[in-house]
Amino acid sequence: MAKIIHGVAMLKALAILVLSFTGSMALANGDMNPGTQACVEQFQARVQKKIELGVPSKHLPRLYLPSSNPKNTVVIFTHGIFESPYFFKGINNIFAEQGFITLSVLLPGHWEGNWGSMRNVSYRDWISELNENVRIAQCFGNKIIFAGHSLGGLLSMNAALQHPDLTAGVMLWTPALAMRMLPAIGGVLGGLLHIDGNIVYKSPDLDEQALYAPNAAKQVGKMISHVRDTYGGGAMSKVYPRLDTPTFLAYAARDPAVDVDELTRAAHQIRGLKPLDVMFFPTKTGVWHGNIVKSKVDSYKRKKLDYNPRWNSMKEHIELFLRENF
């Protein structure tokens, strides 16, 4: 697990600069060149805006910089609904060890001091946030791997289709390509009745309990429609073949929100997806939902048993995918 001290983290024997700014910027051994420093300052300014919105340090966007010989391809991680960059810590380490610069996105409405922001956020705000990070990523490298979980996977797919000339690859963990009926209806009813999902859970805090605003589910539905209509003329089956860059897909047999049957259809239709680059988690693994992106390096209080028991296998799968394609 990376230990962060004044912004500098040592990952195993590898010197990795981790920037999750809560104060002044720290440099790795003081040897950051002016060009890289300018890029870092762009990222720092983005994080500062999140701090001003009341986002706690735990959930702030993170930037991982290899101390030497970074690859020219940047990885952008986008989290799932009601989550944050915190949930990509384990995955981030894999890419950092391989020499990739990675930056993670915190979507608008998530973990902000004003809880009401989640009730008013729009899917277009999420697209704009990711596009702003695309601009920052271009400062660090010429190509981008768009990586995301659930809602973040859907947004990553949208970004890859929106920026084909910049896209080196796509990595998806249970992308929200279609929603199951119950959460979709729950979002609609909750919105009509002005009832947040926390009525059956704990009250929201700024640590691990999100505000389950029904508007979030509504916006996910609108985001799905946006991708389907913009790139598929109303049919997701016409969207998938347009993803022709190297693609990695991991999903489980059960998910409380995402329609797994749609993921199986996507696995057969995404042009850039090879059969060996699909990782399927059967129900018996106990992995259901986005917990396939967690690992034992994460300390998550509420659901300790939701870690992926096949983490090491997934890590090896990701490393192989990266070696063969980048």
C-alpha positions as CSV (number, residue, x, y, z in Angstrom):
1,M,0.0,0.0,0.0
2,A,1.4,3.4,-1.0
3,K,2.3,5.6,1.9
4,I,1.7,9.3,1.2
5,I,3.9,11.8,2.9
6,H,3.5,15.4,1.8
7,G,2.3,14.1,-1.6
8,V,5.2,11.7,-2.2
9,A,4.6,8.0,-2.1
10,M,7.0,5.1,-2.2
11,L,5.4,2.1,-4.0
12,K,7.5,-1.0,-3.1
13,A,11.0,-0.3,-4.4
14,L,9.6,2.0,-7.1
15,A,9.6,5.8,-6.6
16,I,6.1,7.0,-7.5
17,L,5.0,10.6,-7.0
18,V,1.4,10.6,-5.8
19,L,-0.4,13.9,-5.9
20,S,-3.7,14.2,-4.0
21,F,-3.3,17.8,-3.1
22,T,-4.4,19.2,0.3
23,G,-1.8,21.8,0.4
24,S,1.4,22.9,-1.3
25,M,2.8,20.8,-4.1
26,A,5.7,18.4,-3.4
27,L,8.2,17.3,-6.0
28,A,9.9,13.9,-6.2
29,N,13.6,14.5,-5.3
30,G,13.1,18.1,-6.6
31,D,13.9,17.0,-10.2
32,M,10.6,17.6,-11.9
33,N,11.2,19.3,-15.3
34,P,9.4,22.6,-16.0
35,G,7.1,21.0,-18.6
36,T,5.9,18.3,-16.2
37,Q,5.5,20.8,-13.4
38,A,3.2,22.9,-15.5
39,C,1.1,19.9,-16.2
40,V,1.0,19.0,-12.5
41,E,-0.1,22.5,-11.7
42,Q,-3.1,22.2,-14.0
43,F,-4.1,19.1,-12.2
44,Q,-3.5,20.8,-8.8
45,A,-5.8,23.6,-9.8
46,R,-8.5,21.1,-10.6
47,V,-8.1,19.4,-7.3
48,Q,-8.2,22.8,-5.5
49,K,-11.7,23.4,-6.9
50,K,-12.8,20.1,-5.3
51,I,-11.3,21.1,-2.0
52,E,-13.2,24.4,-2.2
53,L,-16.4,22.4,-2.7
54,G,-15.8,20.6,0.6
55,V,-14.5,17.3,-0.7
56,P,-12.4,15.5,2.0
57,S,-8.8,14.4,1.1
58,K,-9.8,10.7,1.1
59,H,-11.9,11.2,-2.0
60,L,-9.9,13.8,-4.0
61,P,-8.6,13.1,-7.5
62,R,-5.1,11.5,-7.6
63,L,-2.2,11.8,-9.9
64,Y,0.5,9.1,-10.1
65,L,3.8,10.0,-11.8
66,P,6.6,7.5,-12.3
67,S,9.8,9.0,-11.2
68,S,11.6,8.1,-14.4
69,N,10.9,7.1,-18.0
70,P,7.1,7.4,-17.9
71,K,5.2,6.0,-20.9
72,N,3.7,8.5,-23.3
73,T,0.2,7.1,-22.7
74,V,-1.9,8.5,-19.8
75,V,-4.5,6.5,-18.0
76,I,-7.7,8.3,-16.9
77,F,-9.7,6.5,-14.2
78,T,-13.4,7.4,-13.7
79,H,-15.3,6.0,-10.7
80,G,-18.7,4.5,-10.4
81,I,-21.8,6.2,-9.0
82,F,-21.6,7.1,-5.3
83,E,-17.9,6.2,-5.3
84,S,-14.6,8.2,-5.8
85,P,-11.0,7.9,-6.9
86,Y,-10.4,6.2,-3.5
87,F,-11.8,3.0,-5.0
88,F,-9.1,2.8,-7.7
89,K,-6.1,2.8,-5.4
90,G,-5.3,-0.8,-6.0
91,I,-5.8,-0.6,-9.7
92,N,-3.7,2.6,-9.8
93,N,-0.8,0.8,-8.3
94,I,-0.8,-1.8,-11.1
95,F,-0.5,0.9,-13.8
96,A,2.1,2.9,-11.9
97,E,4.3,-0.2,-11.6
98,Q,4.1,-0.5,-15.4
99,G,5.3,3.1,-15.9
100,F,2.0,4.7,-16.7
101,I,1.0,8.2,-15.7
102,T,-2.4,7.9,-14.2
103,L,-5.0,10.5,-13.1
104,S,-8.4,9.9,-11.6
105,V,-11.6,11.9,-11.9
106,L,-14.0,12.9,-9.2
107,L,-17.4,13.4,-10.8
108,P,-19.5,16.4,-9.9
109,G,-22.0,15.8,-7.1
110,H,-19.9,13.2,-5.3
111,W,-18.6,13.8,-1.8
112,E,-19.1,17.6,-1.9
113,G,-19.8,19.5,1.3
114,N,-23.2,20.6,-0.2
115,W,-25.1,17.3,-0.3
116,G,-27.8,18.9,-2.4
117,S,-25.4,19.0,-5.4
118,M,-26.1,15.3,-6.1
119,R,-29.8,16.1,-6.3
120,N,-29.2,18.6,-9.1
121,V,-26.2,17.2,-11.0
122,S,-26.6,16.4,-14.7
123,Y,-24.9,13.7,-16.8
124,R,-23.6,16.5,-18.9
125,D,-21.7,17.8,-15.9
126,W,-20.0,14.3,-15.7
127,I,-19.1,14.5,-19.4
128,S,-17.6,18.0,-19.0
129,E,-15.6,16.9,-15.9
130,L,-14.0,14.0,-17.8
131,N,-13.3,16.2,-20.8
132,E,-11.5,18.7,-18.6
133,N,-9.3,15.8,-17.4
134,V,-8.7,14.8,-21.0
135,R,-7.3,18.2,-21.6
136,I,-5.0,17.8,-18.6
137,A,-4.0,14.3,-19.7
138,Q,-2.9,15.7,-23.1
139,C,-0.4,17.8,-21.2
140,F,1.3,14.6,-20.0
141,G,1.1,12.4,-23.1
142,N,-0.2,12.0,-26.6
143,K,-2.5,9.0,-26.0
144,I,-5.1,8.1,-23.4
145,I,-6.4,4.8,-22.0
146,F,-9.9,5.5,-20.7
147,A,-10.6,3.3,-17.7
148,G,-13.7,3.2,-15.5
149,H,-16.1,1.2,-13.4
150,S,-19.9,1.2,-13.7
151,L,-21.0,4.8,-14.5
152,G,-17.3,5.5,-15.0
153,G,-17.1,2.7,-17.5
154,L,-20.0,4.2,-19.5
155,L,-18.4,7.6,-19.4
156,S,-15.0,6.1,-20.5
157,M,-16.7,4.5,-23.4
158,N,-18.3,7.8,-24.3
159,A,-15.0,9.6,-24.1
160,A,-13.3,7.0,-26.3
161,L,-15.9,7.5,-29.0
162,Q,-15.8,11.3,-28.6
163,H,-12.0,11.4,-28.8
164,P,-11.0,8.5,-31.2
165,D,-7.7,10.2,-32.2
166,L,-6.6,10.4,-28.6
167,T,-7.7,6.9,-27.5
168,A,-5.1,4.2,-27.1
169,G,-7.4,1.8,-25.3
170,V,-10.4,1.3,-23.1
171,M,-10.6,-0.7,-19.8
172,L,-14.1,-1.4,-18.4
173,W,-15.2,-2.8,-15.0
174,T,-18.9,-3.6,-15.1
175,P,-19.8,-0.6,-17.3
176,A,-23.3,0.7,-16.9
177,L,-24.4,0.0,-20.4
178,A,-28.0,-0.8,-19.3
179,M,-29.7,-0.7,-15.9
180,R,-31.7,-3.3,-14.2
181,M,-35.4,-2.5,-13.8
182,L,-35.6,-2.2,-10.0
183,P,-32.9,0.5,-9.5
184,A,-34.2,2.4,-12.6
185,I,-37.8,2.4,-11.2
186,G,-36.5,3.2,-7.8
187,G,-34.7,6.3,-9.1
188,V,-37.9,7.5,-10.8
189,L,-40.1,6.9,-7.8
190,G,-37.6,8.4,-5.4
191,G,-37.4,11.5,-7.5
192,L,-41.2,11.8,-7.7
193,L,-41.5,11.3,-3.9
194,H,-38.4,13.4,-3.1
195,I,-37.0,10.4,-1.1
196,D,-33.3,9.7,-1.0
197,G,-32.1,6.0,-0.8
198,N,-30.5,6.8,2.6
199,I,-34.0,6.2,4.2
200,V,-33.1,2.5,4.3
201,Y,-29.3,3.1,4.8
202,K,-27.2,5.2,7.1
203,S,-27.3,9.0,6.9
204,P,-24.6,10.4,4.5
205,D,-21.2,11.5,5.7
206,L,-18.0,12.7,4.1
207,D,-16.2,9.4,4.7
208,E,-17.9,6.2,3.4
209,Q,-21.6,6.8,3.3
210,A,-22.8,8.6,0.1
211,L,-26.0,10.5,-0.5
212,Y,-28.2,8.1,-2.5
213,A,-30.0,10.8,-4.4
214,P,-32.5,9.3,-6.9
215,N,-31.4,12.0,-9.4
216,A,-28.1,10.1,-9.8
217,A,-29.9,7.0,-11.2
218,K,-31.9,9.2,-13.4
219,Q,-28.8,10.8,-14.8
220,V,-27.2,7.4,-15.4
221,G,-30.2,6.5,-17.5
222,K,-29.9,9.7,-19.5
223,M,-26.2,9.0,-20.0
224,I,-27.0,5.6,-21.4
225,S,-29.5,7.2,-23.8
226,H,-26.9,9.8,-24.8
227,V,-24.3,7.1,-25.8
228,R,-26.9,5.0,-27.5
229,D,-28.4,7.9,-29.5
230,T,-25.2,9.7,-30.3
231,Y,-23.0,6.8,-31.4
232,G,-25.5,4.1,-32.2
233,G,-28.5,5.9,-33.8
234,G,-30.7,4.5,-30.9
235,A,-29.2,1.0,-30.7
236,M,-26.3,0.0,-28.4
237,S,-25.6,-2.9,-30.8
238,K,-24.4,-0.3,-33.2
239,V,-22.2,1.4,-30.6
240,Y,-20.1,-1.6,-29.6
241,P,-18.4,-2.2,-33.0
242,R,-17.2,1.4,-33.0
243,L,-14.9,0.6,-30.1
244,D,-12.0,-0.7,-32.2
245,T,-9.0,0.1,-29.9
246,P,-7.6,-2.6,-27.5
247,T,-10.3,-3.2,-24.8
248,F,-10.4,-5.0,-21.5
249,L,-13.7,-6.0,-19.8
250,A,-14.3,-7.4,-16.4
251,Y,-17.7,-8.1,-15.0
252,A,-19.5,-10.4,-12.6
253,A,-22.5,-12.7,-13.0
254,R,-24.6,-10.6,-10.6
255,D,-24.9,-6.9,-10.1
256,P,-27.5,-4.9,-8.2
257,A,-27.7,-2.1,-10.7
258,V,-26.2,-3.1,-14.1
259,D,-27.9,-5.4,-16.6
260,V,-25.4,-8.2,-16.9
261,D,-27.0,-9.6,-20.0
262,E,-26.2,-6.4,-21.8
263,L,-22.5,-6.8,-20.8
264,T,-22.5,-10.2,-22.3
265,R,-23.8,-8.9,-25.5
266,A,-21.2,-6.1,-25.5
267,A,-18.5,-8.7,-24.9
268,H,-19.4,-10.4,-28.2
269,Q,-19.8,-7.1,-30.2
270,I,-17.0,-4.7,-29.1
271,R,-14.6,-4.8,-32.0
272,G,-11.4,-4.1,-30.0
273,L,-12.2,-6.8,-27.4
274,K,-10.4,-10.1,-27.7
275,P,-11.9,-13.1,-25.9
276,L,-8.8,-13.4,-23.7
277,D,-9.3,-9.8,-22.6
278,V,-12.7,-10.6,-21.0
279,M,-12.6,-11.5,-17.3
280,F,-15.9,-13.0,-16.0
281,F,-16.5,-13.4,-12.3
282,P,-19.0,-16.2,-11.6
283,T,-21.6,-15.7,-8.9
284,K,-19.8,-18.1,-6.5
285,T,-16.9,-15.7,-6.2
286,G,-19.0,-13.5,-4.1
287,V,-18.1,-10.6,-6.3
288,W,-21.1,-8.6,-7.2
289,H,-21.1,-4.9,-8.2
290,G,-18.0,-2.7,-8.5
291,N,-16.2,-4.5,-5.8
292,I,-14.2,-6.2,-8.6
293,V,-12.1,-3.0,-8.6
294,K,-11.2,-3.2,-4.9
295,S,-8.4,-5.2,-3.4
296,K,-6.9,-5.9,0.0
297,V,-4.8,-2.8,-0.2
298,D,-8.0,-0.8,0.3
299,S,-9.3,-0.4,3.8
300,Y,-13.1,-0.1,3.4
301,K,-15.0,-0.1,6.6
302,R,-18.6,-0.9,5.7
303,K,-18.2,-3.9,3.4
304,K,-15.0,-5.7,4.3
305,L,-16.2,-9.0,2.8
306,D,-16.8,-7.4,-0.6
307,Y,-13.2,-7.6,-1.7
308,N,-12.4,-9.5,-4.9
309,P,-11.1,-12.9,-3.9
310,R,-9.7,-13.2,-7.4
311,W,-7.7,-10.0,-7.1
312,N,-4.3,-11.6,-7.9
313,S,-5.8,-13.2,-11.0
314,M,-7.2,-9.9,-12.2
315,K,-3.9,-8.2,-11.5
316,E,-2.1,-10.7,-13.7
317,H,-4.8,-10.3,-16.4
318,I,-4.4,-6.6,-16.5
319,E,-0.6,-6.8,-16.6
320,L,-0.8,-9.1,-19.5
321,F,-3.2,-6.9,-21.3
322,L,-0.9,-3.9,-20.8
323,R,2.2,-5.7,-21.9
324,E,0.6,-7.0,-25.1
325,N,-1.0,-3.7,-26.2
326,F,1.1,-0.8,-24.8
